[in-house]
Amino acid sequence: MLIGSVDFGLNTDEADLARRLGTVVRLVVRPLSAVLAALAAAFVFVPLGSPAATVGDCTPGASFRPANAAFATEVTRLVNQHRATLGLPALKVSPTLTASAVWKARHMATYGYMGHDDPAPPLARTAADRIAACGYRGSWGENVAAGFATPAAVLAAWLQSPGHRANIENPAYVVTGAGASVSTGGITLWAQDFGMSDDSGSSPPATPAPPAAQGKLVLEKLRVTQPTGRLVLHVRAVLAPSMQPLRKGSAGCAAFAGGEKLRVVVRRFAHGAVTCGWRVAAGVRFIKATVFVNARARSAHVTVSVLPR
């Protein structure tokens, strides 16, 4: 069996089954619009050398079709039941391979295709990229299918195909993860990953933090107050276009009178509210004051000229 392809050595009966199941010798991505019968495909990958850089993540998109966890759990139970009849140990559940299989099934159901590699959106990547992004390290195999209505039906079909059966019955595999999801057209998409390294006690892949709010930093609602001996500027830092207060950032304050820098006595930033205050000596006639706000790669400032009272 070659990396990236499957050599089934089909006889006449097996070739007919392959046509009905859509078993592939080379990896292909099939649009579901072209599917006239139930399909399945098997893939085995043995990593060589150091793992590549992570491509994408393992978090299903908000618009992905929902997972059918009960179907996935039943597939794993039936696979282990079959392995037991051969005297093979049960496969443990891998959190990382489960995350990979669930992502795959939901992605296929959402975008209407069947194949091991992940087409865009959100980005094109290989099955190896996805499994690595989900945190699994080690040799692995994968079965995918479309159009089988129940866990028993998809397992029966996989067991009739040499490539899929080899994954299910491989004594070197010690962990697995399964996923299932139904497309808007009612087609059930299946994925099951198998691994040779036991990570069943590991944690599921972490959900990445939401990206920092993007947009222009704007300073608004400038207010000037002049308590005795002081000049104070108040300003609100927001992110456009949402105009939500800037939650994290830093403020800077600078003011000059007659070429001399005034002493800062107040500098405060709290939930978008910025305050700068300076001590003002008696007799000062003109002040130029600036408030600076920085937040990661964004910055903004406002400058005012003030005639002391």
Protein Blocks (a to p, Z undefined) as FASTA:
>chain_A
ZZhiacehpafklmmmmmmnopafbdcdddfklpcbdcddddddddehjddddehjfbdc
fkbccddfklmmmmmmmmmmmmmmnopacddddfklmmmmmmmmmmmmmnopadfbdcdd
fbdcdfklmmmmnopacdddddddehiabfklmmmmmmmpmklmmmmmmmkbcbdcdddd
ddfkopacddddddfbdcklpccdddddddddedddddehiacdddehiacddddddddf
klpacfbdcddddddeehiacddfbdcdeehiacddddddehiabdcddddddehjbccd
dddddddZZ
